[in-house]
């Protein structure tokens, strides 16, 4: 009983200390929420833009392909690790102080990176910026859950949903803008001015909580020693696995095997800790367990539908990011209207958000099935009819999950819910990349071998051999892209099948209609 009751006692002061702030909703809190939202969008864009612009960055800074892969991997590992532990730190140092420190460090590190004298210093700067970046998304969910009145809380969750629908789709347009028209350094510097604005909004808008340094007396140091290397090992293994041949590489075996073992030990430790980073008993709630499982699947689908057309158009049609941008903007810009409309729909008491989720997943599945019909002749405009389905499909697949996972939670459970949701969100993006890379490699090899075998031993003239090899490569890429779209559609349909079984219905805290 002591292990169960201790967390409650450790957090008992939270509701009392936050009650005045919760009752003081007004313009300041709205400005503070906007500041956190802007910072989180910048954090997401920083990762996606530098990833898309990596070829230009490598050329300018004389970085090899393997080193570039490590730059992306260590940033992701640091970012996901910070998502796991930042809610605990924000409760201890206060939400406002911790958010301002993360925003400030994030902007300063972005300013310094183009001036890094060598690869090792750049790698260190990326790790530190990854920690600052990963600390921000949990703060957005915490602000929305804590400060917004019940009647509009769903709109705060819609702001968080923007980071999964609006933000990622802006990565390609911004990368195209900086690399084609401005300069590669702006792939790092783009976050500086918005971060300054975000910091000012947070400093003025969010109430100041007292320090709670007494929480360090119950600091879960075993959790840090087990959880930090576990998350880093898993993320690095998934990010680098395809490049190093997965389990043919001893390094990947050690990273994934050691990471999974440490993760099991970490979860066992969290079960017995009086003040843990993750509250395992929350997984006993069907809605939260369903939301975590489903958000992982949804993010895999969203990662795929965002990356597949860009890779296809770049490799077959020679598109640069600037030329792929209109397709991404077709999905991104309407989110500013689609998400509030989806929030208004979910805020109606008569509407069951589970079926809003089902319709959204169905639209994503239909978009993927339609896109799987691609041929080697497709250009950007051929994707438009199917990607229009995602304008409402994406918000309808994300926002109901936030409602299902957070409705009915007490204030002291908010940091734990934020840690669960954001860590799963961060890991899912990495799993999506590893899964798509692995499946893409397998299917590409399969189709290439099948196409070559179908030719038999037909004699080829030397001047036709190169042309035929190119055609085989292109056709293998088309067939692989179609296969991956179908895999994404199957994932979306499988998630729909869980809806009648797992989640229970929830109602908006106070309906507006």
MARRO-722071 format. One record per residue (C-alpha): residue number from 1; x negated, y negated, z. Coordinates in steps of 0.25 Angstrom, whole numbers, plus 2048, in hexadecimal, padded with zeros to 3 digits. Layout:
{kevo NUM {X Y Z}}
...
This chain:
{kevo 1 {800 800 800}}
{kevo 2 {7F5 7F7 803}}
{kevo 3 {7F0 7F7 7F4}}
{kevo 4 {7FE 7F3 7F0}}
{kevo 5 {801 7E9 7FA}}
{kevo 6 {7F4 7E2 7F9}}
{kevo 7 {7F5 7DB 7EC}}
{kevo 8 {802 7D5 7F0}}
{kevo 9 {7FC 7CF 7FC}}
{kevo 10 {7F0 7CA 7F4}}
{kevo 11 {7F9 7C2 7EB}}
{kevo 12 {803 7BE 7F6}}
{kevo 13 {7FF 7B0 7F5}}
{kevo 14 {801 7AE 7E6}}
{kevo 15 {810 7AC 7E6}}
{kevo 16 {80F 7A2 7F1}}
{kevo 17 {803 79A 7EB}}
{kevo 18 {80A 799 7DD}}
{kevo 19 {818 796 7E1}}
{kevo 20 {816 787 7E1}}
{kevo 21 {810 788 7D3}}
{kevo 22 {81B 791 7CE}}
{kevo 23 {825 787 7D2}}
{kevo 24 {81E 77B 7CB}}
{kevo 25 {821 77F 7BD}}
{kevo 26 {820 773 7B3}}
{kevo 27 {818 76C 7A9}}
{kevo 28 {80B 76E 7B0}}
{kevo 29 {80D 77D 7B0}}
{kevo 30 {811 77D 7A1}}
{kevo 31 {805 776 79E}}
{kevo 32 {7FC 780 7A6}}
{kevo 33 {803 78B 79F}}
{kevo 34 {800 785 792}}
{kevo 35 {7F1 783 796}}
{kevo 36 {7F0 792 79A}}
{kevo 37 {7F7 796 78D}}
{kevo 38 {7ED 78E 785}}
{kevo 39 {7E1 794 78C}}
{kevo 40 {7E6 7A2 78A}}
{kevo 41 {7E9 79F 77B}}
{kevo 42 {7DB 79A 77A}}
{kevo 43 {7D5 7A6 780}}
{kevo 44 {7DC 7AF 777}}
{kevo 45 {7D8 7A7 76B}}
{kevo 46 {7CA 7A6 76F}}
{kevo 47 {7C9 7B6 76E}}
{kevo 48 {7D0 7B8 761}}
{kevo 49 {7CA 7AC 75A}}
{kevo 50 {7BC 7B0 75E}}
{kevo 51 {7BF 7BE 75A}}
{kevo 52 {7C4 7BA 74C}}
{kevo 53 {7B9 7B0 74A}}
{kevo 54 {7AE 7BA 74E}}
{kevo 55 {7A8 7BC 740}}
{kevo 56 {7A6 7AD 73F}}
{kevo 57 {7A1 7AC 74E}}
{kevo 58 {797 7B7 74B}}
{kevo 59 {792 7B1 73F}}
{kevo 60 {790 7A4 745}}
{kevo 61 {789 7A9 752}}
{kevo 62 {781 7B5 74B}}
{kevo 63 {789 7C0 753}}
{kevo 64 {789 7CE 74E}}
{kevo 65 {796 7D6 74C}}
{kevo 66 {794 7DF 758}}
{kevo 67 {790 7D3 761}}
{kevo 68 {79D 7CC 75C}}
{kevo 69 {7A5 7D8 760}}
{kevo 70 {79F 7D7 76E}}
{kevo 71 {7A2 7C8 76F}}
{kevo 72 {7B1 7CB 76D}}
{kevo 73 {7B1 7D8 776}}
{kevo 74 {7AB 7D1 782}}
{kevo 75 {7B4 7C5 781}}
{kevo 76 {7C0 7CF 781}}
{kevo 77 {7BB 7D7 78D}}
{kevo 78 {7B9 7CA 795}}
{kevo 79 {7C6 7C5 791}}
{kevo 80 {7CE 7D1 795}}
{kevo 81 {7C6 7D3 7A2}}
{kevo 82 {7CA 7C5 7A6}}
{kevo 83 {7D9 7C7 7A3}}
{kevo 84 {7D8 7D3 7AE}}
{kevo 85 {7D2 7CB 7B9}}
{kevo 86 {7D6 7BC 7B7}}
{kevo 87 {7E4 7BD 7BD}}
{kevo 88 {7DD 7C1 7CB}}
{kevo 89 {7D3 7B5 7C9}}
{kevo 90 {7DE 7AB 7C6}}
{kevo 91 {7E6 7AF 7D2}}
{kevo 92 {7DA 7AD 7DA}}
{kevo 93 {7D4 7A0 7D5}}
{kevo 94 {7E2 79A 7D0}}
{kevo 95 {7E8 79B 7C3}}
{kevo 96 {7E5 78D 7BF}}
{kevo 97 {7D6 78D 7C3}}
{kevo 98 {7D3 79A 7BD}}
{kevo 99 {7DA 796 7B0}}
{kevo 100 {7D3 789 7AF}}
{kevo 101 {7C5 790 7B1}}
{kevo 102 {7C8 79B 7A7}}
{kevo 103 {7CC 790 79C}}
{kevo 104 {7C0 788 79F}}
{kevo 105 {7B6 793 79E}}
{kevo 106 {7BD 798 791}}
{kevo 107 {7BC 78B 78A}}
{kevo 108 {7AD 788 78F}}
{kevo 109 {7A9 796 78A}}
{kevo 110 {7AF 794 77D}}
{kevo 111 {7A8 787 77B}}
{kevo 112 {79A 78E 77E}}
{kevo 113 {79B 79A 775}}
{kevo 114 {797 795 768}}
{kevo 115 {78B 790 76E}}
{kevo 116 {787 79D 774}}
{kevo 117 {777 79F 771}}
{kevo 118 {778 7AE 770}}
{kevo 119 {782 7BA 76F}}
{kevo 120 {780 7BD 77E}}
{kevo 121 {784 7AF 783}}
{kevo 122 {790 7AF 779}}
{kevo 123 {794 7BD 77F}}
{kevo 124 {793 7B8 78D}}
{kevo 125 {79C 7AB 789}}
{kevo 126 {7A6 7B4 782}}
{kevo 127 {7A7 7BD 78F}}
{kevo 128 {7A9 7B1 798}}
{kevo 129 {7B3 7AB 78E}}
{kevo 130 {7BA 7B8 78E}}
{kevo 131 {7BC 7B8 79D}}
{kevo 132 {7C2 7AA 79D}}
{kevo 133 {7CB 7AD 791}}
{kevo 134 {7D0 7BA 797}}
{kevo 135 {7D3 7B3 7A4}}
{kevo 136 {7DE 7AA 79D}}
{kevo 137 {7E9 7B2 798}}
{kevo 138 {7ED 7B8 7A6}}
{kevo 139 {7EE 7A9 7AB}}
{kevo 140 {7F9 7A6 7A0}}
{kevo 141 {801 7B2 7A5}}
{kevo 142 {7FF 7AE 7B3}}
{kevo 143 {803 79F 7B1}}
{kevo 144 {810 7A3 7A9}}
{kevo 145 {814 7AD 7B4}}
{kevo 146 {811 7A4 7BF}}
{kevo 147 {815 796 7BC}}
{kevo 148 {821 797 7B2}}
{kevo 149 {82F 797 7B7}}
{kevo 150 {837 7A4 7B4}}
{kevo 151 {840 79E 7A9}}
{kevo 152 {834 79B 7A0}}
{kevo 153 {82A 7A5 7A5}}
{kevo 154 {82C 7AD 798}}
{kevo 155 {827 7A1 790}}
{kevo 156 {81A 7A1 798}}
{kevo 157 {819 7B0 794}}
{kevo 158 {81B 7AC 786}}
{kevo 159 {80F 7A3 788}}
{kevo 160 {807 7AF 78C}}
{kevo 161 {80C 7B6 780}}
{kevo 162 {806 7AC 777}}
{kevo 163 {7F9 7B1 77A}}
{kevo 164 {7FC 7BE 774}}
{kevo 165 {804 7B9 768}}
{kevo 166 {800 7AB 764}}
{kevo 167 {7F2 7AA 769}}
{kevo 168 {7EC 7B7 762}}
{kevo 169 {7F2 7B3 754}}
{kevo 170 {7EB 7A5 755}}
{kevo 171 {7DD 7AC 755}}
{kevo 172 {7DC 7AE 746}}
{kevo 173 {7E0 7A0 742}}
{kevo 174 {7D7 799 74C}}
{kevo 175 {7CB 7A2 748}}
{kevo 176 {7CE 79F 739}}
{kevo 177 {7CE 790 73D}}
{kevo 178 {7C1 790 745}}
{kevo 179 {7B9 799 73C}}
{kevo 180 {7BE 793 72E}}
{kevo 181 {7BF 784 731}}
{kevo 182 {7B9 780 73E}}
{kevo 183 {7AD 788 743}}
{kevo 184 {7AB 796 74A}}
{kevo 185 {7A8 78F 757}}
{kevo 186 {7B6 78B 759}}
{kevo 187 {7BA 799 75A}}
{kevo 188 {7B4 797 768}}
{kevo 189 {7B7 788 76A}}
{kevo 190 {7C6 789 766}}
{kevo 191 {7CA 78B 775}}
{kevo 192 {7C3 77F 77B}}
{kevo 193 {7CD 774 779}}
{kevo 194 {7D9 77D 77C}}
{kevo 195 {7D2 782 788}}
{kevo 196 {7D0 774 78D}}
{kevo 197 {7DF 771 78B}}
{kevo 198 {7E3 77E 792}}
{kevo 199 {7DA 77B 79E}}
{kevo 200 {7E0 76D 79F}}
{kevo 201 {7EE 773 79F}}
{kevo 202 {7EB 77D 7A9}}
{kevo 203 {7E4 773 7B2}}
{kevo 204 {7F0 76A 7B2}}
{kevo 205 {7FC 774 7B1}}
{kevo 206 {7F9 780 7BA}}
{kevo 207 {7FA 77F 7C9}}
{kevo 208 {7EE 781 7D2}}
{kevo 209 {7EF 78D 7DB}}
{kevo 210 {7E5 78F 7E7}}
{kevo 211 {7D9 798 7E7}}
{kevo 212 {7DB 7A6 7EC}}
{kevo 213 {7CD 7AA 7EE}}
{kevo 214 {7D1 7B3 7F9}}
{kevo 215 {7D5 7BD 7EF}}
{kevo 216 {7C6 7C0 7ED}}
{kevo 217 {7C7 7C7 7FA}}
{kevo 218 {7CE 7D2 7F3}}
{kevo 219 {7C7 7D1 7E5}}
{kevo 220 {7C8 7DD 7DD}}
{kevo 221 {7B9 7DE 7DA}}
{kevo 222 {7BA 7ED 7D6}}
{kevo 223 {7C5 7E9 7CC}}
{kevo 224 {7BC 7DF 7C5}}
{kevo 225 {7B0 7E9 7C5}}
{kevo 226 {7B9 7F4 7BF}}
{kevo 227 {7C3 7EC 7B6}}
{kevo 228 {7B9 7E2 7B0}}
{kevo 229 {7B0 7EC 7A9}}
{kevo 230 {7BC 7F5 7A6}}
{kevo 231 {7C3 7EB 79E}}
{kevo 232 {7B6 7E6 798}}
{kevo 233 {7B2 7F4 794}}
{kevo 234 {7C0 7F7 78E}}
{kevo 235 {7C0 7EA 786}}
{kevo 236 {7B2 7EB 781}}
{kevo 237 {7B4 7FA 77D}}
{kevo 238 {7C1 7F7 775}}
{kevo 239 {7BB 7EA 76F}}
{kevo 240 {7AE 7F1 76A}}
{kevo 241 {7B3 7FF 768}}
{kevo 242 {7B6 7FE 759}}
{kevo 243 {7A9 7F8 756}}
{kevo 244 {7A1 802 75D}}
{kevo 245 {7A9 80E 759}}
{kevo 246 {7B1 810 766}}
{kevo 247 {7AD 81D 76D}}
{kevo 248 {7A1 820 764}}
{kevo 249 {79B 814 76C}}
{kevo 250 {796 817 77A}}
{kevo 251 {798 809 77D}}
{kevo 252 {7A7 809 77A}}
{kevo 253 {7A8 816 781}}
{kevo 254 {7A2 810 78E}}
{kevo 255 {7AA 803 78D}}
{kevo 256 {7B8 80A 78B}}
{kevo 257 {7B5 816 794}}
{kevo 258 {7AF 80E 79F}}
{kevo 259 {7B9 803 79D}}
{kevo 260 {7C5 80C 79F}}
{kevo 261 {7BF 813 7AB}}
{kevo 262 {7BD 806 7B2}}
{kevo 263 {7CB 802 7AE}}
{kevo 264 {7D1 80E 7B5}}
{kevo 265 {7C8 80B 7C1}}
{kevo 266 {7CC 7FC 7C1}}
{kevo 267 {7DB 800 7C1}}
{kevo 268 {7D9 80A 7CC}}
{kevo 269 {7D2 7FF 7D4}}
{kevo 270 {7DD 7F5 7D1}}
{kevo 271 {7E7 7FE 7D7}}
{kevo 272 {7E1 7FD 7E5}}
{kevo 273 {7DC 7EF 7E5}}
{kevo 274 {7E3 7E5 7EF}}
{kevo 275 {7E2 7DA 7E5}}
{kevo 276 {7E0 7E0 7D7}}
{kevo 277 {7DF 7DA 7C9}}
{kevo 278 {7E9 7E3 7C4}}
{kevo 279 {7F6 7E7 7CC}}
{kevo 280 {7F8 7F5 7C7}}
{kevo 281 {806 7F7 7CD}}
{kevo 282 {80B 7ED 7C3}}
{kevo 283 {80A 7F7 7B9}}
{kevo 284 {815 7FF 7C0}}
{kevo 285 {81F 7F4 7BA}}
{kevo 286 {824 7FA 7AD}}
{kevo 287 {825 7EC 7A6}}
{kevo 288 {817 7E8 7A9}}
{kevo 289 {811 7F6 7A5}}
{kevo 290 {819 7F5 798}}
{kevo 291 {815 7E7 795}}
{kevo 292 {806 7EA 797}}
{kevo 293 {807 7F6 78E}}
{kevo 294 {80F 7EF 783}}
{kevo 295 {807 7E2 783}}
{kevo 296 {7FB 7EB 780}}
{kevo 297 {802 7F1 774}}
{kevo 298 {807 7E3 770}}
{kevo 299 {7FA 7DD 770}}
{kevo 300 {7F4 7E8 768}}
{kevo 301 {7FE 7E6 75E}}
{kevo 302 {7FC 7D7 75E}}
{kevo 303 {7ED 7D8 75D}}
{kevo 304 {7EF 7E1 751}}
{kevo 305 {7F8 7D9 749}}
{kevo 306 {7EF 7CD 74C}}
{kevo 307 {7E2 7D3 747}}
{kevo 308 {7E7 7DD 73C}}
{kevo 309 {7EB 7D3 731}}
{kevo 310 {7DE 7CA 734}}
{kevo 311 {7D5 7D6 732}}
{kevo 312 {7DD 7DB 726}}
{kevo 313 {7DD 7CD 71F}}
{kevo 314 {7CE 7CB 722}}
{kevo 315 {7C9 7D8 71D}}
{kevo 316 {7D2 7DA 711}}
{kevo 317 {7D5 7CC 70D}}
{kevo 318 {7C9 7C5 712}}
{kevo 319 {7D1 7BB 71B}}
{kevo 320 {7CA 7B2 725}}
{kevo 321 {7D1 7AF 732}}
{kevo 322 {7D6 7A2 72D}}
{kevo 323 {7DD 7A9 721}}
{kevo 324 {7E4 7B3 72B}}
{kevo 325 {7E8 7A8 734}}
{kevo 326 {7F6 7A5 72E}}
{kevo 327 {7FA 7B4 731}}
{kevo 328 {7F6 7B2 740}}
{kevo 329 {7FD 7A4 741}}
{kevo 330 {80A 7AA 73B}}
{kevo 331 {80B 7B2 748}}
{kevo 332 {804 7A8 752}}
{kevo 333 {80B 79B 750}}
{kevo 334 {81A 7A0 750}}
{kevo 335 {816 7A6 75E}}
{kevo 336 {818 798 764}}
{kevo 337 {827 799 760}}
{kevo 338 {829 7A8 761}}
{kevo 339 {823 7AA 76F}}
{kevo 340 {82D 79F 776}}
{kevo 341 {838 7A5 76E}}
{kevo 342 {835 7B3 773}}
{kevo 343 {834 7AE 781}}
{kevo 344 {841 7A7 780}}
{kevo 345 {847 7B4 77B}}
{kevo 346 {841 7BC 787}}
{kevo 347 {846 7B2 790}}
{kevo 348 {854 7B5 78D}}
{kevo 349 {85A 7BF 798}}
{kevo 350 {862 7C7 78E}}
{kevo 351 {855 7CA 785}}
{kevo 352 {84E 7D6 789}}
{kevo 353 {83F 7D3 787}}
{kevo 354 {83C 7E2 785}}
{kevo 355 {843 7E1 778}}
{kevo 356 {83D 7D4 774}}
{kevo 357 {830 7DC 776}}
{kevo 358 {835 7E8 76D}}
{kevo 359 {839 7DE 762}}
{kevo 360 {82B 7D7 762}}
{kevo 361 {824 7E5 762}}
{kevo 362 {82D 7E9 756}}
{kevo 363 {829 7DC 74F}}
{kevo 364 {81B 7DF 751}}
{kevo 365 {81C 7ED 74C}}
{kevo 366 {824 7E9 740}}
{kevo 367 {819 7DF 73D}}
{kevo 368 {80E 7E9 73E}}
{kevo 369 {816 7F3 735}}
{kevo 370 {818 7E9 72B}}
{kevo 371 {809 7E5 72B}}
{kevo 372 {805 7F3 729}}
{kevo 373 {80A 7F2 71B}}
{kevo 374 {7FE 7EA 717}}
{kevo 375 {7F6 7ED 70B}}
{kevo 376 {7E8 7E8 706}}
{kevo 377 {7EF 7DD 6FE}}
{kevo 378 {7F5 7D6 70A}}
{kevo 379 {7F2 7C8 70E}}
{kevo 380 {7F5 7BF 71A}}
{kevo 381 {803 7BC 715}}
{kevo 382 {807 7CB 714}}
{kevo 383 {806 7CC 723}}
{kevo 384 {810 7C0 725}}
{kevo 385 {81D 7C7 725}}
{kevo 386 {819 7D1 72F}}
{kevo 387 {811 7C8 738}}
{kevo 388 {81E 7BF 739}}
{kevo 389 {824 7CA 742}}
{kevo 390 {819 7C7 74C}}
{kevo 391 {81D 7B9 74E}}
{kevo 392 {828 7BE 758}}
{kevo 393 {823 7CC 759}}
{kevo 394 {817 7C8 761}}
{kevo 395 {81E 7BF 76C}}
{kevo 396 {829 7C9 76D}}
{kevo 397 {81F 7D4 770}}
{kevo 398 {817 7CC 77A}}
{kevo 399 {820 7C3 782}}
{kevo 400 {82A 7CE 787}}
{kevo 401 {81E 7D6 78D}}
{kevo 402 {81A 7CA 795}}
{kevo 403 {828 7C9 79B}}
{kevo 404 {829 7D8 79E}}
{kevo 405 {81C 7D8 7A5}}
{kevo 406 {81D 7CB 7AD}}
{kevo 407 {82C 7CA 7B1}}
{kevo 408 {82F 7CD 7C0}}
{kevo 409 {820 7CB 7C4}}
{kevo 410 {81D 7C4 7D1}}
{kevo 411 {813 7B9 7D1}}
{kevo 412 {808 7C1 7D8}}
{kevo 413 {80A 7CC 7CD}}
{kevo 414 {807 7C1 7C2}}
{kevo 415 {7F8 7C2 7C2}}
{kevo 416 {7F8 7D2 7C2}}
{kevo 417 {802 7D1 7B6}}
{kevo 418 {7F9 7C7 7AF}}
{kevo 419 {7ED 7D0 7B1}}
{kevo 420 {7F4 7DC 7AC}}
{kevo 421 {7FA 7D5 7A0}}
{kevo 422 {7EE 7CE 79B}}
{kevo 423 {7E4 7D9 79D}}
{kevo 424 {7ED 7E2 795}}
{kevo 425 {7EE 7D7 78B}}
{kevo 426 {7DF 7D5 789}}
{kevo 427 {7DC 7E4 789}}
{kevo 428 {7E7 7E6 77E}}
{kevo 429 {7E1 7DC 775}}
{kevo 430 {7D4 7E4 776}}
{kevo 431 {7DA 7F1 775}}
{kevo 432 {7E1 7EC 768}}
{kevo 433 {7D4 7E8 762}}
{kevo 434 {7CE 7F6 765}}
{kevo 435 {7DA 7FE 761}}
{kevo 436 {7DB 7F7 753}}
{kevo 437 {7CC 7F8 751}}
{kevo 438 {7CC 807 754}}
{kevo 439 {7D8 80A 74C}}
{kevo 440 {7D4 801 740}}
{kevo 441 {7C7 808 73F}}
{kevo 442 {7CD 816 740}}
{kevo 443 {7D8 813 735}}
{kevo 444 {7CE 80B 72C}}
{kevo 445 {7C4 817 72C}}
{kevo 446 {7D0 821 72A}}
{kevo 447 {7D6 819 71E}}
{kevo 448 {7C8 816 718}}
{kevo 449 {7C5 825 718}}
{kevo 450 {7D2 829 713}}
{kevo 451 {7D1 81F 707}}
{kevo 452 {7C3 824 704}}
{kevo 453 {7C8 833 705}}
{kevo 454 {7D3 830 6FC}}
{kevo 455 {7CA 82B 6F1}}
{kevo 456 {7C3 839 6F1}}
{kevo 457 {7B6 83A 6E9}}
{kevo 458 {7BB 831 6DE}}
{kevo 459 {7AE 82B 6D7}}
{kevo 460 {7AC 81C 6D9}}
{kevo 461 {7A4 813 6D1}}
{kevo 462 {79A 80A 6D9}}
{kevo 463 {7A1 7FD 6D5}}
{kevo 464 {7AE 802 6DA}}
{kevo 465 {7AA 808 6E7}}
{kevo 466 {7A8 7FB 6EF}}
{kevo 467 {7B6 7F6 6EA}}
{kevo 468 {7BC 804 6EE}}
{kevo 469 {7B6 803 6FC}}
{kevo 470 {7BB 7F6 6FE}}
{kevo 471 {7C9 7FA 6FA}}
{kevo 472 {7C8 806 703}}
{kevo 473 {7C4 7FD 70F}}
{kevo 474 {7CF 7F3 70C}}
{kevo 475 {7DA 7FE 70B}}
{kevo 476 {7D5 805 718}}
{kevo 477 {7D6 7F7 71F}}
{kevo 478 {7E4 7F6 71A}}
{kevo 479 {7E8 803 71F}}
{kevo 480 {7E2 801 72C}}
{kevo 481 {7E9 7F4 72E}}
{kevo 482 {7F6 7FB 72B}}
{kevo 483 {7F3 806 735}}
{kevo 484 {7F0 7FC 740}}
{kevo 485 {7FD 7F4 73D}}
{kevo 486 {805 801 73F}}
{kevo 487 {7FD 805 74C}}
{kevo 488 {801 7F7 751}}
{kevo 489 {810 7F9 74D}}
{kevo 490 {810 807 754}}
{kevo 491 {80B 800 761}}
{kevo 492 {816 7F6 760}}
{kevo 493 {821 801 75E}}
{kevo 494 {81B 809 769}}
{kevo 495 {81C 7FD 773}}
{kevo 496 {82B 7FB 76E}}
{kevo 497 {82E 80A 772}}
{kevo 498 {829 806 781}}
{kevo 499 {833 7FB 783}}
{kevo 500 {83F 804 786}}
{kevo 501 {837 80C 78F}}
{kevo 502 {82E 804 798}}
{kevo 503 {832 7F5 79B}}
{kevo 504 {83E 7F1 7A3}}
{kevo 505 {846 7E4 79F}}
{kevo 506 {842 7D7 7A5}}
{kevo 507 {849 7CA 7A5}}
{kevo 508 {844 7BC 7A3}}
{kevo 509 {842 7B6 7B1}}
{kevo 510 {84C 7AB 7AE}}
{kevo 511 {853 7AC 7A1}}
{kevo 512 {855 79F 799}}
{kevo 513 {861 7A5 792}}
